[in-house]
């Protein structure tokens, strides 16, 4: 979080561990001269290792000290008598530890301030001051002296803000107020800070004397400060101070040495020789430069002109700087009380708590808080925040009148507030009541505004919708008109012949239907007339009554005509719909034809690519076969050259030159290269087929098969042949797979044939040699 690198973190932990080990270093006497020597034990070794320096250097720095005489430095060994009197060795060890710890603390504060100092000028900050409490032990030394002095200064700051400034503000603003008395500790602070007769001034003055002791310091304090009511002299080296929290007795034993805080040059040199970068940086710091800003702040704030570098002076300068910073802020205080002296949970001592309340000024603060007015606002702020609670407009009134009118409007009791010249003072819980009324009024205003804004927004929204609808209608109409114009132009140019044909077909169909309707109507009229004539004839017959003749009324005839006409119109509409559907089917068929044409062009390109690939592979196979032929011819030539008169007597491969059962002489193989065509046609070794011949025949046969299949696929794809191949693309893919499989098998057969020929040639050569030697052996035996 602090962005400190791993190396610096490791050094910080090592320095802290070294400080702890320094506290365990012990001293002993050597010889009989009462000289002091550092005990070389685990503490010395670990401390030197963590400080990254030599153990001998640390031992010398702790057991000796240098005295400057003129321009020379004289090293002097510390004696046990000196150590027991002033504790030089132990104090030197503690001074080194404190120097390391103090510089490490400052370095960490610098790193934190660098990280938090980003936007300090543009943004405010919230600071928390956690100060140590008042301390009073059986033996109080210089540390308790400084702590209680700081508490006195902070108590004055507390009294000033909560008691003194509060009542001064009431008085200045004309508020009717009964003053509350409290104890001011300014005289106790004067006892510490007054110059030249003050505790810190006398301590620094006595520390500058070389022969001064703690006893002389106590006597000097009793002599000069005995008349001060806050100082109480004691016997021996003690003195008492009456603080705001009670009287404390201090023992001056060690005051002088702790105030001087000596750090010999041997320690500076030791830290400079260390391999730790942080310790080297601590040694390179000069005290004059470190305290220069503190002395300037002290001189500016309190008029002090201190030229010393004592611990008291440093502490006082830092305290003044802190108080100056606190004065520029708005403080809020939290008081912590000690419930018991034994530091046990659940134990409450009333006397101790009451004493702390009385000494810390809490009782006075409570009285002022109960009788006072903790809430206050200027008239401008009060009127600006709560003027909306008035029923009438109040712009013409001044802020003071508006404030009074608001208080009367809300019926605030007179004893619960006071109106000053510049501010309105309210007691506890009155601001909460005003805020509640203001929240209710604002809630009502917000409700009215919500309704008004909602109505206004809805009206505006409907106006936008109407405008958008109107604009969209104009735009869509314009788009449709433009589209219609473009379609009409395209229709006139491209589809005029098709439309003429469709119109002619429709007119022909309509004419046929109308003729059929006319003829049917004519036939109906003719039948009606025939029926009427038949009725007339039947009247003329005797014995037939006229009332029996039934004639179809004119209304039924008209209804029949209307029904027939509606049916004919339905048929015409259905015919027109079928015609439109047929036109759509024709267009779809044209698109399919175009797609089939595109696919066929792709098939042709693929077939051309496959033919080229097959030709290249066929050429490669022919080259491999020719190479196999040449290799076979070369093997045969080598065989004839090496053994021109050998004979084959193998049982598996009986050759031409083997002996016949009749005992004829063997026939020699001619010493010439056999013809390649002869090798193709003739068998090898008495009836077995030549493998090269078999491969040649297979190659020619497969070539013819693939060419015929390719031609068949091309003819089917082009439509020139109506074969059994329904899908040319699937047939092409199958043919390609067959070709790849045959090519692999054929290559394997070529390699196998070559191997067999090589084995055959070597085997026959070996058998020929064995037969020749056998013949010679037989002749020698005979």
Secondary structure, DSSP 4 states (H G I P E B T S, - for coil): -----HHHHHHHHHHHHHHHHHTT--EEEETTTTEEEE--SHHHHHHHHHHTS-HHHHHHHHHEEEEEETTEEEEEEPBHHHHHHH-HHHHHHHHHHHHHHHHHHHHHHHHHHHHH-SSTTTS--------------SSB-HHHHHHHHHHHHHHHHHHIIIIIHHHHHHHHTT-----------HHHHHHHH-SSSSHHHHHHHHHTSTT--HHHHHHHHHHHHTT-TTEEE-STTEEEEEETTEEEEEE-TTHHHHHH----HHHHHHHHTSS-HHHHHHHH--HHHHHHHHHHHHHHHH--------HHHHHHHHHHHHHHHHHTS-----------SS--TT---HHHHHHHHHHTTHHHHHHHHHHS--EEEEHHHHHHHHGGGSSS--TTS-HHHHHHHHHHHTT--GGGEEE-SSEEEE-TTHHHHHHHHHHHHHHHHHHHHHHHHHHHHHHHHHHHHHHHHHHHHHHHHHHHHHHHHHHHHHHHHHSHHHHHHHHHHHHHHHHHHHHHHHHHHHHHHHHHHHHHHHHHHHHHSTT--GGG-----HHHHHHHHHHHHHHHHHHHHHHHHHHHHHHHHHHHHHHHHHHHHHHHHHHHHHHHHHHHHHHHHHHHHHHHHHHHHHHHHHHHHHHHHH-TT-----SSS--TTSPPTT-PPPPPPPSSPPPHHHHHHS-BTTTBPPHHHHHHHHHHHHHHHHHHHHHHHHHHHHTS---S-S-HHHHHHHHHHHHHHHHHHHHHHHHHHHHHHHHHHHHHHHHHHHHHHHHHHHHHH-
